[in-house]
Amino acid sequence: MENYEELKATKLFSVASEFECQAMMYCLKTRFKTYKKNEYIVSQDDPFEDVILVLKGECVVETVDSMGNISAVMRLKKGDVFGAELAFAKAKFHKDNLLATEKTLVLFMDKHRLITMCDNRCKRHEFVIKNLMEMVADSNAKLLEKLGHMSKRTTREKLLSYLTTESNKANSNYFTLSMSKTELAEYLGVDRSAMSWELTKLREDGIIDFDKREFHIIKK
């Protein structure tokens, strides 16, 4: 079937056979679509009809405030979903933009069919709903973690909060950043130049050392 290998590589459809995947595509009333770099997949206030699964490429979730200012909230990569929490909340409109940052293939899944068991009550559908709920919980946990970093007052405090968390996750004072410094500045909501200056100051103060993405926490 179309794009089976991409579907199989995601958590939602990880244990489904090709035949089961094909049946689920019909059950969930799905459609595939490819977007070009810098093309919007959905925009704020668009009618919310489908949950979106990223199959190839990368996109960014953007929020738009009352003044029209756009801020990047998070990046979505292969296997990530967009709009699942809206489906469970029974929202009628999208509250954020979804922008493709490179050529991106996505799968649209009907929001009603995705979170509601079909008449056949098939085990595969039950598995998809369970995995979707786990993914929503994981996404919310990551968002709360990010808000915890961003709630700190200064760029230095935000950096220390983030780096300490990453060190704890690695269970080591040595760890590798999962994102570039530009992406980190975006993630923390700080100026890239100001963040670079603070990183240099932290190294001069003997608190951290780093080489590109490789970091060492000297003093916690």
N, C-alpha and C positions, 0 to 999 in steps of 0.2 A: 504493500500500500504506500501511498504518498507520505514521505517524511517519517517513515516508521523508525528508522535509526535515531533520528533526533528525538522523537517521542519516547523511545525506549530509554534514552539517556537521562530523562528527567525523573524526578521523584514521583510525580503524579502517576506516570505510566510505566514505572520501572520494572514491574513483574508481569506486565501484560504481554501476551503473545501477539503476533501480527494480526491474527484473526480477532482477538479480543479488542485490540486497539481499533481496528476497523469498526467493530460493533459499537465501541464507545464513542467514536467520532460521530456516528449516526445518532446515538442516544443523546449526546450532549449538543447536537445541532451545531457542529463546529465549522470553521472555515480558516484556511491559511491565507496569510498575506505578507508580502515582503515590502519593507520600507527603505527608502534611500537615506543616506546620512543627512541629518538636520531636518528630517521630515517628521511632522507631528503625527503620532499614532492616535492619540485622543487629546482633546483640549478641555480645560476647565469649563464646567457647565454643559458639556455635551451630554445627551441622554445616556444613562448608564444601562447598557443591555447585556454586555459580555464581560466575563473575566478573561484576562489576557495572559497567556503563557509564552515566555520568550524561549524560542527554539534555537536561534542563531543570532550572533551579534550582541549588541549592548544598547541600552537606552537609559535615560535619566528621568526621574520623577521631579517635576518642578511645581512649586507652590507660587501662587500669584496673590499678593496682598491687595488691600483696597486702593492703594496708590498705583497699582499696576507693576510694582517691582517683582521681578522673578528671581526665585532662589532655588537652587538645586537641593533636594532633600536626600535622595539616595540614588545609587546606580543599580540597575537590574541587569543581570547577565543570564546566560543560558540556564534554564530550569526555574527561574524566578517567575512569580506571578504578580499581576497587577490588578487590583480591584476586588480581590477575594473578600476583604473585610467589608467592603461596600455591599457585596452580595448578602452576607450574613446580617448586615444592618438594614437591608432592604432599601438602600438609597436609590434615588431616581436619577441623580445627575452625578457626573464626575466632579470631584473637588480639586483635582490636580491635573497638570499636563503630563503627557508621556511623550518624550522626544527621543527619536532614534539618533544615537551619536555615531553610528556606523551602519552599514547595510545590515538590516535586521529582519529576521523571519519570526513571525508571531502566530500563535493559534488563538482564535477567538472561540470562547465556549459560552453558550447560553447560560446566563446567571441563574435562571430558574431551574433548568435541568441539571446544572452542576451541583447545587446544594440540596436537591430534593430527590429522594429515591424514586427510580422509575417503577412502573407497574410490575415489572418482572422481579424487582428487588434483587437484582443480580449482585453477586459477591464483588465483582470487579468495580461496580459503581460505589458500593460501600467502601471499598479500599480507597478509591479516589477521594471521596468525601473525607475520610479519616486523614489521609495525607494532606489534603488541603487545609484542614483545621490545624494540623501540626505546623504547616508552613506559615499560616497566619500568626500562630502563637510565637514562632521563631522570629518572624518579621517584627512583631510588636516588641519583643524583648530587645532586638537590635535597635529599634527606634528609641526605646526608653534608655538604653545605654548611651546612645548618641545625645539625647536630651540632657543626660547627666553630665556629659562632658561640656556641652554648650552652655549649661547653666552657670558654669564657673565665670568669675568676673573678668579675668584677664586672659590674654593669649597664652601667657606662661602657665597659668593654672589649668587652662584647657589642655595644653600639651602634656603637662605632667599627669593629668587625670587619664588621658588617652594612653600614654606610654606605660603608665603603671598597670592599667588594665590589660594591655597587650602582653606585658611581662608576666602578669599573673596567669593569663591564659596559656602562655608557653611554659609556665612553671620554671622559668629561668630568667636570669638577668640579661641573657642574650636572646634576641629574637629578630625576626625579619618583618618589616612592614608589608601589609598586603596591598598597599596602594602607593602611588607616587606622592611626592610632597605637594604637588599641585592638587591632587585629589584629596589629600589630607586637609589642606587649607579649606577646600570646598566643604568637606565633611564637617569640620569644626566651625565653619562660618567665620573664618578670619582672613585677613589680608595675607597673601602669599609672601610678600617681602617682609612683613612684620613677623610672620611665623619663622621665616628663615633666620632673621635676626635673633629671635628668642632661642632658637635651637643652638645657634652659635654661642649665645650668652650662657645657656645651660651647660654647654661643653666647657666653656672657659671657667665656669664656676665649679667644675669637677663633679657635676651631678649626672651627666650622661656622656656617652661618646657614640659616634655614629660614622658610617661610611656608606653613602647612598641610602639603601633601605635597611642596612644592617645596623642594629642598635644595641647598646649596652647600657643598662641602668647601673650606675656606680653607687649612687646614694638614693635610697627610697625614702 
